[in-house]
Amino acid sequence: MTKLSRKKIKIELNEYNYTCSDGCCSYYGTVTKIDDIELPCHNQNVGTIVSQVLSYLGYEVELSETYNDN
């Protein structure tokens, strides 16, 4: 694997889970920040997070995801 020569970046993944006061609604997701800049998609899907990080960094992304239910 070739290591890319790039500057150091800070990636922050902040997961949240909020339930309303009467317990009927629950909101959750992951806020992704790169160098303290919040990316627009709050999601817990790993593929979405990876895609938006790489796109933000200027890469064209083609992502393939599989799910193995064993």
C-alpha positions in Angstrom: 0.0 0.0 0.0 1.4 3.4 -1.0 1.3 6.1 1.6 0.1 9.4 0.2 2.2 12.5 1.1 -0.4 15.0 2.5 -0.6 17.4 5.4 -2.1 16.2 8.7 -5.9 16.6 9.0 -8.1 16.3 12.0 -11.3 14.2 11.6 -13.8 14.2 14.4 -16.8 11.8 14.6 -19.4 12.8 17.1 -22.2 10.4 17.6 -25.5 11.6 19.1 -28.7 10.1 20.3 -31.6 12.2 21.4 -35.0 11.1 22.6 -37.8 13.6 23.0 -39.3 14.3 26.4 -42.3 12.0 26.0 -40.2 9.2 24.5 -42.1 8.9 21.2 -39.2 10.1 19.0 -35.6 9.2 18.8 -33.0 11.0 16.6 -29.5 9.7 16.1 -26.6 10.2 13.8 -22.9 11.1 13.5 -21.6 14.6 13.0 -18.4 14.5 10.9 -15.9 17.4 11.1 -12.7 17.8 9.2 -10.4 20.4 10.7 -13.4 21.8 12.7 -15.6 22.2 9.6 -18.8 20.3 9.9 -19.8 18.2 6.9 -23.5 18.4 5.8 -24.6 14.8 6.1 -25.2 13.5 9.7 -25.3 9.8 9.3 -24.2 6.6 11.0 -23.6 4.7 7.8 -19.9 4.1 7.5 -20.0 4.3 3.7 -21.7 7.7 3.7 -19.2 9.0 6.2 -16.2 7.7 4.3 -17.6 9.0 1.0 -18.2 12.5 2.3 -14.8 12.7 3.9 -13.0 11.7 0.7 -15.2 14.0 -1.4 -14.5 16.9 0.9 -10.8 16.2 0.4 -11.1 16.3 -3.3 -11.3 12.7 -4.3 -13.8 11.2 -6.7 -15.4 8.4 -4.8 -16.9 5.1 -6.1 -17.9 3.1 -3.0 -19.0 -0.5 -2.9 -20.6 -1.8 0.2 -21.6 -5.4 1.1 -23.5 -6.8 4.0 -22.9 -10.4 5.1 -25.6 -11.8 7.4 -24.1 -14.9 8.9 
